[in-house]
Amino acid sequence: MLRSFIPRDENFFDEFDRLCATVVDGCDALVAMLVEGEKFDEHSQRLKDFEHQADELVHITLTHLHRTFVTPFDREQIHRLVARVDDIIDHADGAASRLSLYKPRQVRPEATELAETLAESARLVQEMVAGLRQLKRQRTRRLLELSVEINKKENEADQQRRAAVAQLLRDEKDPFEFIKWKEILDFIEEATDRCENVADLVEGIVLENS
């Protein structure tokens, strides 16, 4: 069982925590970028820095994985976990990069709302991954509850994206502005999909090892 040998190596959990914290910071940076509605290049560079930090943390974790004989759970699960968490900030960075590149005339409030949902989902992911450090019966219940909450956030984000695109079709007369925002919205919604992917993986680890 997972909890029988977790205490042997806390370093993996420290690395997971740092990675998730960086992802949350990146998602918050995307929200700030949309709320401010200007200085897109500066905000995009800030998010790019977080994305690079996440890549470095993934590299550190995988190097640790290759050098460790006894791991807290399946090696392939660890590899998939850090890759899926990293996918979240990759898509948030994709949205920020396009905001910087396309420089739309004005920020759509629907995009800000969607980014806020992403940031909320990233925090739930952070809590869920942190819970792998010590699995107990009570904690296991909370982790499974978090999986449901993250799934709900993904559904909410999907509905927000569809509503935002419908609003764009009604309001936006410039086809280029429509294309810009459609792509940005898609990247943000895809990031929430990646949050759900992490939740699904962690749920599997919990059920398999608790």
Secondary structure per residue as TSV (DSSP state, phi and psi in degrees):
chain	resnum	aa	ss	phi	psi
A	1	M	-	360.0	148.2
A	2	L	G	-57.2	-48.2
A	3	R	G	-67.4	-14.1
A	4	S	G	-73.3	-21.8
A	5	F	T	-132.3	6.6
A	6	I	G	-55.0	-43.4
A	7	P	G	-60.9	-13.4
A	8	R	G	-62.7	-33.0
A	9	D	-	-146.3	101.6
A	10	E	-	-84.1	-11.4
A	11	N	H	-60.9	-38.0
A	12	F	H	-59.8	-42.4
A	13	F	H	-69.7	-34.6
A	14	D	H	-62.6	-40.7
A	15	E	H	-67.1	-41.2
A	16	F	H	-59.5	-43.5
A	17	D	H	-62.6	-44.1
A	18	R	H	-64.5	-40.6
A	19	L	H	-63.3	-46.7
A	20	C	H	-65.0	-37.8
A	21	A	H	-63.0	-38.8
A	22	T	H	-65.8	-39.8
A	23	V	H	-63.8	-43.7
A	24	V	H	-60.5	-43.8
A	25	D	H	-60.1	-40.2
A	26	G	H	-65.9	-42.2
A	27	C	H	-66.3	-38.7
A	28	D	H	-62.9	-37.3
A	29	A	H	-64.8	-35.7
A	30	L	H	-66.0	-42.5
A	31	V	H	-60.1	-46.7
A	32	A	H	-60.6	-37.4
A	33	M	H	-61.1	-44.0
A	34	L	H	-75.0	-37.0
A	35	V	H	-64.5	-44.4
A	36	E	H	-69.7	-39.5
A	37	G	-	71.6	16.7
A	38	E	S	-155.5	178.5
A	39	K	-	52.8	45.0
A	40	F	H	-58.1	-38.8
A	41	D	H	-64.2	-41.9
A	42	E	H	-65.8	-44.8
A	43	H	H	-64.2	-41.0
A	44	S	H	-62.7	-39.8
A	45	Q	H	-65.7	-37.5
A	46	R	H	-62.5	-43.9
A	47	L	H	-68.6	-35.8
A	48	K	H	-61.8	-36.6
A	49	D	H	-63.0	-42.3
A	50	F	H	-62.9	-40.0
A	51	E	H	-63.2	-39.6
A	52	H	H	-67.2	-38.8
A	53	Q	H	-60.8	-42.2
A	54	A	H	-62.9	-43.0
A	55	D	H	-59.2	-41.5
A	56	E	H	-66.2	-39.3
A	57	L	H	-66.1	-37.0
A	58	V	H	-62.5	-44.3
A	59	H	H	-60.3	-44.2
A	60	I	H	-60.8	-44.2
A	61	T	H	-65.3	-43.0
A	62	L	H	-68.4	-35.1
A	63	T	H	-63.5	-43.9
A	64	H	H	-59.3	-41.8
A	65	L	H	-60.7	-44.6
A	66	H	H	-69.2	-21.5
A	67	R	H	-99.5	-0.6
A	68	T	-	-108.5	130.2
A	69	F	S	-81.6	-47.2
A	70	V	S	-103.8	118.8
A	71	T	-	-111.9	154.6
A	72	P	S	-64.0	-28.8
A	73	F	S	-153.5	-175.9
A	74	D	-	-49.2	134.5
A	75	R	H	-59.6	-41.6
A	76	E	H	-64.5	-35.3
A	77	Q	H	-66.1	-39.1
A	78	I	H	-63.1	-45.1
A	79	H	H	-59.8	-47.4
A	80	R	H	-66.4	-36.6
A	81	L	H	-62.1	-52.0
A	82	V	H	-66.9	-33.8
A	83	A	H	-65.8	-41.1
A	84	R	H	-71.2	-37.1
A	85	V	H	-64.1	-42.1
A	86	D	H	-62.6	-32.7
A	87	D	H	-59.0	-31.8
A	88	I	H	-61.1	-51.4
A	89	I	H	-72.4	-27.1
A	90	D	H	-60.3	-42.3
A	91	H	H	-75.8	-34.6
A	92	A	H	-62.4	-41.4
A	93	D	H	-64.8	-35.9
A	94	G	H	-61.0	-40.8
A	95	A	H	-65.5	-44.8
A	96	A	H	-64.3	-40.4
A	97	S	H	-61.5	-38.3
A	98	R	H	-75.3	-32.2
A	99	L	H	-61.3	-42.6
A	100	S	H	-68.1	-39.0
A	101	L	H	-73.6	-46.5
A	102	Y	H	-85.2	-28.4
A	103	K	-	44.1	67.4
A	104	P	-	-59.4	155.4
A	105	R	S	-60.5	-40.0
A	106	Q	S	-149.4	154.9
A	107	V	-	-80.5	132.6
A	108	R	-	-80.3	126.2
A	109	P	H	-59.8	-28.3
A	110	E	H	-63.9	-33.1
A	111	A	H	-69.9	-39.4
A	112	T	H	-62.9	-43.0
A	113	E	H	-61.4	-41.8
A	114	L	H	-66.0	-41.3
A	115	A	H	-64.7	-35.6
A	116	E	H	-64.9	-38.0
A	117	T	H	-63.7	-40.4
A	118	L	H	-60.1	-46.6
A	119	A	H	-61.6	-39.7
A	120	E	H	-63.5	-42.7
A	121	S	H	-65.1	-38.6
A	122	A	H	-63.6	-35.4
A	123	R	H	-67.7	-38.0
A	124	L	H	-64.6	-40.2
A	125	V	H	-60.9	-43.5
A	126	Q	H	-58.1	-45.3
A	127	E	H	-65.5	-40.7
A	128	M	H	-66.5	-44.7
A	129	V	H	-66.0	-38.9
A	130	A	H	-61.2	-31.1
A	131	G	G	-67.8	-14.0
A	132	L	G	-69.9	-17.4
A	133	R	G	-59.9	-38.7
A	134	Q	S	-145.6	101.3
A	135	L	-	-89.5	120.2
A	136	K	-	-129.9	168.1
A	137	R	H	-57.2	-46.0
A	138	Q	H	-65.0	-41.8
A	139	R	H	-66.8	-37.6
A	140	T	H	-59.0	-42.1
A	141	R	H	-60.0	-42.8
A	142	R	H	-63.4	-40.6
A	143	L	H	-63.3	-39.5
A	144	L	H	-69.5	-34.1
A	145	E	H	-64.5	-40.1
A	146	L	H	-63.4	-37.3
A	147	S	H	-59.7	-41.9
A	148	V	H	-65.3	-41.7
A	149	E	H	-64.1	-40.8
A	150	I	H	-66.5	-39.2
A	151	N	H	-60.4	-41.0
A	152	K	H	-64.7	-39.1
A	153	K	H	-64.1	-38.6
A	154	E	H	-64.5	-41.9
A	155	N	H	-63.6	-40.5
A	156	E	H	-62.5	-43.3
A	157	A	H	-64.7	-38.6
A	158	D	H	-62.7	-42.8
A	159	Q	H	-65.0	-40.0
A	160	Q	H	-63.5	-42.0
A	161	R	H	-63.9	-44.6
A	162	R	H	-61.8	-42.6
A	163	A	H	-65.3	-38.0
A	164	A	H	-66.0	-41.0
A	165	V	H	-66.0	-40.5
A	166	A	H	-61.9	-40.4
A	167	Q	H	-65.6	-39.4
A	168	L	H	-59.3	-44.0
A	169	L	H	-61.3	-34.4
A	170	R	H	-77.6	-37.4
A	171	D	H	-97.8	-36.1
A	172	E	-	-90.2	116.4
A	173	K	-	-89.7	-20.8
A	174	D	-	-87.5	114.9
A	175	P	H	-63.1	-29.6
A	176	F	H	-69.6	-39.5
A	177	E	H	-64.8	-38.1
A	178	F	H	-60.8	-46.5
A	179	I	H	-62.7	-42.1
A	180	K	H	-56.9	-53.0
A	181	W	H	-70.8	-34.1
A	182	K	H	-59.6	-43.8
A	183	E	H	-68.2	-41.7
A	184	I	H	-62.4	-46.7
A	185	L	H	-60.6	-39.8
A	186	D	H	-62.5	-41.3
A	187	F	H	-64.1	-42.0
A	188	I	H	-65.5	-44.6
A	189	E	H	-65.0	-36.5
A	190	E	H	-62.9	-34.1
A	191	A	H	-63.9	-37.3
A	192	T	H	-68.6	-32.2
A	193	D	H	-59.8	-40.1
A	194	R	H	-68.1	-31.4
A	195	C	H	-61.2	-43.0
A	196	E	H	-64.4	-36.7
A	197	N	H	-61.0	-41.6
A	198	V	H	-62.6	-45.7
A	199	A	H	-59.2	-42.2
A	200	D	H	-62.0	-41.7
A	201	L	H	-67.0	-46.1
A	202	V	H	-63.5	-40.1
A	203	E	H	-58.6	-42.0
A	204	G	H	-62.6	-41.6
A	205	I	H	-62.4	-43.3
A	206	V	H	-61.4	-49.9
A	207	L	H	-66.9	-31.2
A	208	E	H	-77.2	-31.8
A	209	N	H	-115.0	-4.9
A	210	S	-	-92.7	360.0
